[in-house]
Amino acid sequence: MGFQLIDVLSDRTDGAWHNTPRCILIACQRRLVSREDSRIAKLKDCQIARQSVLTARAFLCSIPRQGTKKREDPNVISEPNSGQMSARRVDTGRITLHVREQGRGPLMLFFHGITSNSAVFAPLMEQLSHRFRTVAVDQRGHGLSDKPETGYDADDYAADIAGLIRSLDAGPAILVGHSLGSRNSVTAAASYPDLVRSVVAIDFTPYIETEVFDALESRVNAGDQLFADAAAVKAYLAARYVNLPRAAIDIRAESGYRAVDGGLRPLASPTAMAQTARGLRRDLVPVYRAVSKPVLLVRGADSKLVSADALAKTSRLRPDLPVVVVPGADHYVNEIAPDITVKAITNFVDA
């Protein structure tokens, strides 16, 4: 049984959202959610469990606590001492991962999407590092991390996350993952619940359609090419990610490529990307059934990866998980709408 979502600011009914998840919250780009100007979307034609309503209200209306004492771990080694970002490689015992770090406080880890790298989270880290020890990770096969010939299933990525948390000696961690990073974060939470506090899962769910994975795999494989110069890289990225702001394109161009004879090539290993893209097709339903930690689902309203139907099915599978839909954003929610993403993260953590 479904309902219609009504824009909380304009009261326009969007029939396309019929049969969407029962616990949906709207993050509006025109005004960030707060206690004064947010209301839970009106729900029609369905019964809502009291706890779901309370969860939604707490999420939407919570305000980041002021004056909260930041937790500091004296045993943490190489933790940044200021607001400046630092970078290093961490040997987890199973793989060495390149990370970017900023801030102090409870550990918050960020995991990017396929072919990307940790630099894309810099705008989020800048806003969150006053409360959290933010650590963005180049996942295996990506960026400046190790690139083994094999080992790119969900369980491999999840084991890397567990190994990193243990190496940092600062868990349990809040995991924020986009796309591939979302899949890996939820898998880690299900497999290593003692190491994970909660998960923000951005634009990746079970029930993604086969044709969507076909198109994704084609795009991923097409990215392995030689570019003449940085301008050519930026032109390619702007054509591939048509809704990304110029600043986000610049971050990807400047952080994701290496100089070779004749020009520039992606840092991401083409062998690793091919294996990872195939592995994304694995059925996530058992993982979502098993995960016991709090998980926030975030979807861009214009996402071509996670359809409204896939999100609805996921919410029927786990009606207890809160959902945020960001109008005007496609799959790359955190890069298109970083301020709203930050507000969603902090409200979820505080709630």
PEPE-V556982 format. One record per backbone hydrogen bond with DSSP energy under -1.0 kcal/mol. CO is the residue of the C=O (numbers start at 0). NH is the residue of the N-H. If there is no record, write none. Layout:
BEGIN
CO,NH + CO,NH
END
This chain:
BEGIN
4,13 + 6,10 + 11,6 + 13,16 + 14,17 + 16,19 + 22,322 + 24,324 + 33,37 + 48,52 + 49,53 + 50,54 + 51,55 + 52,56 + 53,57 + 54,58 + 55,59 + 56,60 + 57,61 + 72,75 + 85,100 + 87,98 + 89,96 + 94,91 + 95,145 + 96,89 + 97,137 + 98,87 + 99,135 + 100,85 + 101,133 + 105,132 + 106,173 + 107,134 + 108,175 + 109,136 + 110,177 + 112,115 + 116,119 + 117,120 + 118,121 + 120,124 + 121,125 + 123,127 + 124,128 + 127,130 + 127,131 + 128,103 + 131,133 + 132,107 + 133,101 + 134,109 + 135,99 + 138,141 + 140,268 + 141,144 + 145,140 + 152,156 + 153,157 + 154,158 + 155,159 + 156,160 + 157,161 + 158,162 + 159,163 + 160,164 + 161,165 + 162,166 + 163,167 + 164,168 + 164,169 + 172,196 + 173,108 + 174,199 + 175,110 + 176,201 + 177,180 + 178,182 + 179,183 + 180,184 + 181,185 + 182,186 + 183,187 + 184,188 + 185,189 + 186,190 + 187,191 + 191,194 + 194,172 + 197,174 + 198,295 + 199,176 + 200,297 + 201,178 + 208,212 + 209,213 + 210,214 + 211,215 + 212,216 + 213,217 + 214,218 + 215,219 + 216,220 + 217,221 + 220,223 + 222,224 + 226,263 + 228,232 + 229,233 + 230,234 + 231,235 + 232,236 + 233,237 + 234,238 + 235,239 + 236,240 + 240,243 + 244,248 + 245,249 + 246,250 + 247,251 + 248,252 + 249,253 + 250,254 + 251,255 + 255,266 + 257,264 + 259,262 + 262,259 + 263,226 + 264,257 + 268,272 + 269,273 + 270,274 + 271,275 + 272,276 + 273,277 + 274,278 + 275,279 + 277,280 + 278,281 + 283,287 + 284,288 + 285,289 + 286,290 + 293,198 + 295,200 + 296,323 + 297,202 + 298,325 + 299,302 + 306,310 + 307,311 + 308,312 + 309,313 + 310,314 + 311,315 + 312,316 + 313,317 + 317,320 + 321,296 + 322,24 + 323,298 + 324,26 + 325,300 + 325,328 + 328,301 + 330,332 + 331,335 + 332,336 + 336,340 + 337,341 + 338,342 + 339,343 + 340,344 + 341,345 + 342,346 + 343,347 + 344,348 + 345,349 + 346,350
END
